[in-house]
Amino acid sequence: MENKKTCLYDKHVALGALISPFGGFDMPIQYSNIIDEHNAVRQHCGVFDVSHMGEVTVKGKDAERYVNHIFTNDVTNAPKGQIFYGMMCYENGGTVDDLLVYKMDEQDFFLVINAANIDKDWAWIQKQADGFDIELNNCSDYYAQLAVQGPEAETVVEEVLGLACKELVFYTAKTIDIDNETIIISRTGYTGEDGFEIYGSQTFICNQWDKLMACGRCKPCGLGCRDTLRFEVGLPLYGDELSDDITPVMAGLSMFCKLDKEEFIGKDALAKQKAEGAKQRVIGIELKDKAIPRHGYAVVVNGEKVGEVTTGYNSISTGKSVCMALVDAAHAKLGTEVEVQIRKRTFPGVVVKKRFYEKHYKK
């Protein structure tokens, strides 16, 4: 099957981007190089095409009750415009997907899901809707999305795009009527830096991209540095740190599973796992050498495999060789000495916190 393309695909090609498949789309991985793009976001401002992400709306009298049923976090008693991070889980606690839920109103929710999971998530969301007075709409083909990230993002969005965003606090969103359509702008970020997400029609987003590229104040950034940026601050990627087999408890994301709310799919399994202790956990490892650990490499203790690397890099911001890994719980304690097998050699390392670089969100 041929990969999909976002509305900005031709613009990426014109800029000389390296294009590669990701989540069923042909996406820009880098333009100049990953290090320059990574540093642009950490120090100034970078712009990402994230139009491959999926969007689903949930509207109607039972919208809030339904979202709480399929979502691990608790969306009740929150003001209009609040955003929540959490997971959809199977009954056994495995992760269907991690997602953002925008509470646009009591009866209007906007769900942002991962590109590779759009079809699976949409089928799951529809399957759970029996008995709820709601209207579901998969609007993934309508919405395009830009992520403007970095310490200068607020100034760029305000001055270059003319979109008022200063009043938005971390994890909030609002709608703006502009160019005969209603757009959504939010302040979340997936990079560890301050940043904004702009959702609109393909035509609108193409126009905003052109303005950003012409202004000379921000750099186009590919998914390569998006991965290095999110990884450094300990943010998970579905398929690596979360999956059908990796629960939120195993991933260290229990804080986003509100076990005190009345019910949600997977609650009993997650509560049991948290009470008994997960048999495996996602941890951080810092290597003592400069060798680079990669996804799937074995984590070894006393010659025996105890887990696998989920994501690994030479951290651009810290210069250290670090990784996240799913390991047996007996070897997950901070300070535990482990080894990572890289090709035919093993390299010593130590278990550390998954956040290798401090976040700089504006809260």
Secondary structure, DSSP 8 states (H G I E B T S, - for coil): ---EE-TTHHHHHHTT-EEEEETTEEEEEESS-HHHHHHHHHHS-EEEE-TTSEEEEEESTTHHHHHHHH-SS--TT--TTEEEEEEEE-TTS-EEEEEEEEEEETTEEEEEE-GGGHHHHHHHHHHTTTT---EEEE-TTT-EEEEEESTTHHHHHHHTS----TT--TTBEEEEEETTEEEEEE---SSSB-EEEEEE-HHHHHHHHHHHHHHSSSEEE-HHHHHHHHHHTT---BTTTB-SSS-TTTTT-GGGS-TTSS--TTHHHHHHHHHH--SEEEEEEEESSS----TT-EEEETTEEEEEEEEEEE-TTT--EEEEEEEEGGG-STT-EEEEEETTEEEEEEEE-S--S--B---
